[in-house]
Amino acid sequence: MAQRAMGLLRRSLGVAPPTAQRALSTSTAPPAEGAAAAAEATAKEAKKRKKNLFDVVQFLPGWGVGYKVAKTTWRDVSYQITKINLYKDGRHGKAWGIRYKAGVQAADAPTRISGVNKRGWKYIKESQKKLQDAPKVEAPVTA
């Protein structure tokens, strides 16, 4: 009994080596340093942060007014942006647009786009082609 008490005292003070039961671990051994750096880099690439609407349209001309955007989870629904109201930080705000469903205009008047500050927006590339291919109307020059 005295030996057991001394063993417990040594273990609690950290003087005695750990017993076989404590030495076992359920975690795997750490990988080599080079492998750890490579694994961390691939994990960061795989977990890219999705963008909110303003992150998507910030590089488009006029903050994306006239371009089509949609959430990545939506099927056949998109918005053509008509108005953007940014907050001071430039990453949040409000947006209005005309709703399209299956490529056909679903509403005549612009409506407020819901979820613009949430992540997971994408830019629809066909909208740029339509804007560029549209005929430019020039005002007649009167002399």
C-alpha angles and dihedrals in degrees: 000000000000091000091052092050091050090049091052091048092050092048093049091051091045094239098117122069114256117267122247090258092057094044092062116090134186093215121091123249114271113262123244116282095252092049091048092055092048092048091049092050093051091047091055092049092049092050101055114168112247119234131243120225094270093051088054099048101036093095096043118097112272092006091293099302105162095020127109123241135174140179114260091237095053120098117211094344124113141151130225104216115236102166137016126195110190127196119227095269092058094226100083137043144099132298137193129199150153113269121233125193119193089346094303122110107255099185134034099206124054115257131197111270112234123222098019092146093050119094126252107068126146136191117237108225097202090069091067092054092051092050092050095043094049112108114254113234112218122198113243112253114234118199 
